[in-house]
């Protein structure tokens, strides 16, 4: 039976690391949905109106060969496109959802350490992540 896993959760908690581990050690196909550049613009038919057919087409591309798949996705809960992607993966493509959580302060530090060049490039080197009250 084909395994389809969706790993999601807070930034910096290890979703991508586990996805790459499953790819290397168990030959899962690994899809990082966060790398779908411009997904808000590309996957909408109008402002905040997800194009469900196009979302299914993107998903079909990485599940069509019937191999085990692990998709990782740090989705944004305020994005209708991201919510639609998660719903489609679960309901239409039978992905099992796993939520990764943990020490949010440590995860946030890991996330910013990993992404530091991007923040420096954008002039946000001294960005104080504590503005996100929930971390």
N, C-alpha and C positions, 0 to 999 in steps of 0.2 A: 504494500500500500504506500502510495506517495505521501511524503510528509511536507506540509506547507506551514511554515512558522512565520509569524509576524512578531518581531521583538520591538517594543516601543518603551518609552520611559523618559525620565529626565535627562537633560544633556550631561555628557561626561560620565555616565554611570557604567558604560562598557558594552553598549549594544553592538557597535561596529566590531569591537574586539571579539565578542562571542560569534557574530556572523562570520568573521574571517576564520575563526577557529573551526566552526562547523564546515566551512568550505574546504579548509586544508586537511582536516583530520577525518571527516566523514563524507567528503565529496558533495556537499550540498552546493547548489547554485546560490550565490550570494548577491542580493540586490539591495543597494543602498538608495532608498527612495528619496532621501534628502538631496541626492545628487541630480535629481530631475530639475535641472535649471529652468527657471522661469515658469514653474508649474502653475502659479496663480494666473498668469496671462495665457499660457498655452492651453490649460485645461478648463477654461471657462468659455461659455457662450455669451456672457455678459458680465457686468459687475457682480461679483460674488455669486455667480450662477454656474456651478460645476457642470461640465460636459461629461455625463456619465458614460456615454459611448466611447469617447476618447480615453477616459480613464481605464475602461475595460480593455481597450486596444493596447495601451501601454502595459497593463498587467499581463495580458495574453502573451506578449513578447517574451516575458521571462518565465512563464509557466508552461509554454507550449510543448516542450520536449519531455514532459512528464517525469522529470527528475525531482529529487527532493530539493526544496527551495527554502531558504531563510531570507526574509525581507526585514531590513531594519529601518526604522522610521521614527525620528524624534519630531512627531507632528506638532503643529501649533493648534491648540484647542480653539483658538479664535478664528481659524481659517476654515471656511466652508469647503474649500477644495480638499484640504487635508483630512477633514472629517469624512468627506465623501470617499476618499481613497481608502481610509481605514474600514469604513462600512462595506465598500465593494470587496475588499480583500476577505473580510470575514463572511459576508453573506453570499456573495456570488462565486467566490473562488476557494472557499473552505479553508482559509488560513486560521490556524489556532493562534490566539492573541496571548502574548506574554508581556506583562508590564514590569519594567525594571525600575526599582526605586532604591533608596538608601540614604546615606548621609548627603543631604543636598548641598551643604556648604563645601564638603570635599569634592563632590561631583562638579560643582560650579567652578571651583579652583582648577580642576583637571580640564574642564572645558575651555576655560580662558587660557590656560597654559598651552593647550593644543592649538588654539585658534589665534594666539598672540600676533603672529605676523599680519593677519588680516586686520586686527584692531589697530596695530601700529600704522599700517598702511592708510587707514581711514582717519588717523589723527586721534584715536581713542585710547592711546597708550595708558593714560591714567584713569580710565573708566572705572568707576566704583560700582561693582556688581551688587552691592547691598541695596541699591535702589529697588531691587526686585523683592521687596519685603517678604516674599514667601520662601526665600532661600535662607 
